Every structure is written in structure tokens, then in C-alpha cells.
Amino acid sequence: MEKVKISGYQLFVLVVLFEMGSAILLGLGSEVKQDAWIAILLGLFGGIIVFFIYYQLYKYYPDLPLTSYLQKIVGKWVGRLLGLLYIVYFMYVAARVLRDFGELLTTTIYNSTPLFIINTLMIVTIIYGVHKGFEVLARVGELYFIIIYLTAILGMLLIIFSGLIHLSNLAPILENGLNPVIKTGLTQIITFPFGEMIVITMVLPLINDKKKAKWVCLSGMVLAGINITITAVVNISVLGVDLYHRSPFPLLTTIGRIQIADFIERLDVLFMLYLVIGGFFKIAIFYYAALAGAVDVFQMKNQGKLVFPIGIIVLFASITIASNFAEFIKEGIAVTIYLSWPFQIIIPSILLTIAYFRNRKKQTSSL
């Protein structure tokens, strides 16, 4: 790990920016129509439970990242193999998020710009940021956190004053019963975005006050979850259920409808500002986790040697991951089942079980 430390507040900011990331842009829970906000809250509740698995592992090994304590729990070689799989997983998700933001920019304001150029500019910026060190990313996060919230407050006020909100679009609540909402919240939204907190296991050893780690992460998750829920409520209230479900980027559609006195309109720039900031931090944290994991697994002394190669892999993976946006979305559904659940929930649960018995034996023998 880097010889740096970050404060509890810096970690809190990074968790909020990371969790909101691309989740706030998409129509989360649109399958359950006007009950999407309930599904998001259920997903948040499930995500908090999953986070306690990560936190308990962190308590057993407070000075080690995930890729290191894997080797302590299941043995050196199996642990390294699992660590390598997690590195690939982190790079894959970074590539998916990069493709998400690239597709959004090319389909909205940069229609004539190739996807490769957009993604290259983003990844070069991230490579530079990660090369400067995680502490620098944390400090930049503090600055942009304020900008994000001021922008969000301004956007909310403009939507309200535009008279776009129609709360009747949120009714009837639980029209099709509770089961579809529970299924969506606890099978899909639990893994995206809340289960993605698995990546924070690579960052937790950097916090300077380890006693604050639990509450910092939980408060960050809760705040991000509330923000995503409010965004879903606003989008449904403005667009209605059908358009919320059909729109690939409902927040953009909502902001595009703001119009006050035939003067204040075309405020897509607010959306794009968040887009670039949120995308940067989400990709950067996954990217850093893959980098730190690779340095750990391959026992390298200088992580600078891998910064550029991993960035190139993420860039080309983002382009080749799917031939078009429709295929990309279809693949994303399969990712939830075949990658997210094993890496975010199943493997950590098994690790915690083994770690519990290993540490119990140590405590017994010490007595």
C-alpha cells in the first residue's frame, strides 16, 4: 500500500462520490415503475448489511487490503489467484463505467466525436490523478464534493420553480405488490451501486483513524442512497413512469425540461458537470484498487510502473466490451448475476466464515 493516510472526512467524500457515480444518471429500479424509490431504499438496506461483511474482514486485518488478507485467509497461492481475479474484476468494472460515461457524452453533446477519443481523454486524466497518489485524489474529492452539492441544490430549485414536479406520478404506491419491489431492490440494486463498496476494502487501510472507518463508510452510503432516491422521485415526478422507464438517462431528460420565463433553459451543462466529476471519481477508485491489488499480488515495490499499462487495458476494454450500446446494456444485466453476486457477496461471505474460525482458533490457543 501507499505510504499515505487520508482523513475520515476525505473517505466519506470519496464514498459519496463513488456510490452516486453513474447510479444517479440511470433509471434505477425502473422495472417496478413508480415504486423505484422504494426498491432503491431496500437496495441500500441490503447494501449496508453486505458492507458489514467487508467491515468485519477489515477488523480482522485492519492494516491489509483485500488482496493481502485473501492470502492470509485461504493460503498464499489460492489467495493470489483470487486476488488476481479481483484485480481483473476491478478493471472490468472500471471499463464498464468508462463506457457508460463515454456513451452518454457521445449520444448527447459530442455526437460527431468518436467514443475512443472521449474515453481516451477521460482515462488520461485519471492516469495522471492516480499517478499523483491516492491522497491527491482524496483532496480533489473534497473540493468537488462542494461543487457537486451546490450544483445539485441549484438544479433542484430550478426544477421546483419550473413547476415540473407532479407527485401524482408516484401513485399508486405498491400497485403490483411488494414482491417485485423486494426482488428488484435485493437482487439488482444491492449490487449496483451499493455492493460495489467491495472496492473500498482496498482503500480502508489508508484511513488515519481506524475507529472512524465504519461510521464514515455507513454515513457515506446512506447519504448517497438518499440522494439517489430523491433523484428517482424527482425523475418519476417530472417524466412520468413510462418515460422514466424508456429513457436511458432520465436525469438528463429531466434537466432538459427546465424552463423559467423563456430565459433560463438548456441547462444540460449542470448535468454534464456532474457527469464528468462523478465519472472521474468512480473510475479512478476502481482503477486505483486494480493498481494497488496488482502491486500487492505481484509484490512490486513501485506502483508507478503499472499505472500506464492498467490504464491502457481499461481504455481498450471499454471500447471492445460491446459493439453497440444495446449490447452493452444487455451484457450489464448478465454481469449482475455472474460477476457482481460472486465477487461482492458470495466470496466475501465465505472469506468471513473462514476468517472467523481462523481467528477463533488463535484466540483459543492464546488463552
C-alpha positions, 0 to 999 in steps of 0.5 A, spaced: 500 500 500 501 507 499 505 510 504 499 515 505 493 516 510 487 520 508 482 523 513 475 520 515 472 526 512 476 525 505 473 517 505 466 519 506 467 524 500 470 519 496 464 514 498 459 519 496 462 520 490 463 513 488 456 510 490 452 516 486 457 515 480 453 513 474 447 510 479 444 517 479 444 518 471 440 511 470 433 509 471 434 505 477 429 500 479 425 502 473 422 495 472 417 496 478 415 503 475 413 508 480 415 504 486 423 505 484 424 509 490 422 504 494 426 498 491 432 503 491 431 504 499 431 496 500 437 496 495 441 500 500 438 496 506 441 490 503 447 494 501 449 496 508 448 489 511 453 486 505 458 492 507 458 489 514 461 483 511 467 487 508 467 491 515 468 485 519 474 482 514 477 489 515 477 488 523 480 482 522 486 485 518 485 492 519 492 494 516 491 489 509 487 490 503 483 485 500 488 482 496 493 481 502 488 478 507 485 473 501 492 470 502 492 470 509 485 467 509 485 461 504 493 460 503 498 464 499 497 461 492 489 460 492 489 467 495 493 470 489 489 467 484 483 470 487 486 476 488 488 476 481 481 475 479 479 481 483 484 485 480 481 483 473 474 484 476 476 491 478 478 493 471 472 490 468 468 494 472 472 500 471 471 499 463 464 498 464 463 505 467 468 508 462 463 506 457 457 508 460 460 515 461 463 515 454 456 513 451 452 518 454 457 524 452 457 521 445 449 520 444 448 527 447 453 533 446 459 530 442 455 526 437 460 527 431 466 525 436 468 518 436 467 514 443 475 512 443 477 519 443 472 521 449 474 515 453 481 516 451 481 523 454 477 521 460 482 515 462 488 520 461 486 524 466 485 519 471 492 516 469 495 522 471 490 523 478 492 516 480 499 517 478 499 523 483 497 518 489 491 516 492 491 522 497 491 527 491 485 524 489 482 524 496 483 532 496 480 533 489 474 529 492 473 534 497 473 540 493 468 537 488 464 534 493 462 542 494 461 543 487 457 537 486 452 539 492 451 546 490 450 544 483 445 539 485 441 544 490 441 549 484 438 544 479 433 542 484 430 549 485 430 550 478 426 544 477 421 546 483 420 553 480 419 550 473 413 547 476 415 540 473 414 536 479 407 532 479 407 527 485 401 524 482 406 520 478 408 516 484 401 513 485 399 508 486 404 506 491 405 498 491 400 497 485 403 490 483 405 488 490 411 488 494 414 482 491 417 485 485 419 491 489 423 486 494 426 482 488 428 488 484 431 492 490 435 485 493 437 482 487 439 488 482 440 494 486 444 491 492 449 490 487 449 496 483 451 501 486 451 499 493 455 492 493 460 495 489 463 498 496 467 491 495 472 496 492 473 500 498 476 494 502 482 496 498 482 503 500 480 502 508 487 501 510 489 508 508 484 511 513 488 515 519 483 513 524 481 506 524 475 507 529 472 512 524 472 507 518 465 504 519 461 510 521 464 514 515 463 508 510 455 507 513 454 515 513 457 515 506 452 510 503 446 512 506 447 519 504 448 517 497 442 512 497 438 518 499 440 522 494 439 517 489 432 516 491 430 523 491 433 523 484 428 517 482 422 521 485 424 527 482 425 523 475 418 519 476 415 526 478 417 530 472 417 524 466 412 520 468 413 512 469 413 510 462 418 515 460 422 514 466 422 507 464 424 508 456 429 513 457 436 511 458 438 517 462 432 520 465 436 525 469 438 528 463 431 528 460 429 531 466 434 537 466 432 538 459 425 540 461 427 546 465 424 552 463 423 559 467 420 565 463 423 563 456 430 565 459 433 560 463 433 553 459 438 548 456 441 547 462 444 540 460 451 543 462 449 542 470 448 535 468 454 534 464 458 537 470 456 532 474 457 527 469 464 528 468 466 529 476 462 523 478 465 519 472 472 521 474 471 519 481 468 512 480 473 510 475 479 512 478 477 508 485 476 502 481 482 503 477 486 505 483 484 498 487 486 494 480 493 498 481 494 497 488 491 489 488 496 488 482 502 491 486 500 487 492 499 480 488 505 481 484 509 484 490 512 490 486 515 495 490 513 501 485 506 502 483 508 507 478 510 502 473 503 499 472 499 505 472 500 506 464 499 499 462 492 498 467 490 504 464 491 502 457 487 495 458 481 499 461 481 504 455 481 498 450 476 494 454 471 499 454 471 500 447 471 492 445 466 490 451 460 491 446 459 493 439 453 497 440 450 500 446 444 495 446 449 490 447 452 493 452 446 494 456 444 487 455 451 484 457 450 489 464 444 485 466 448 478 465 454 481 469 449 482 475 448 475 476 455 472 474 460 477 476 457 482 481 453 476 486 460 472 486 465 477 487 461 482 492 457 477 496 458 470 495 466 470 496 466 475 501 461 471 505 465 465 505 472 469 506 468 471 513 466 464 515 473 462 514 476 468 517 472 467 523 474 460 525 481 462 523 481 467 528 477 463 533 482 458 533 488 463 535 484 466 540 483 459 543 490 457 543 492 464 546 488 463 552 
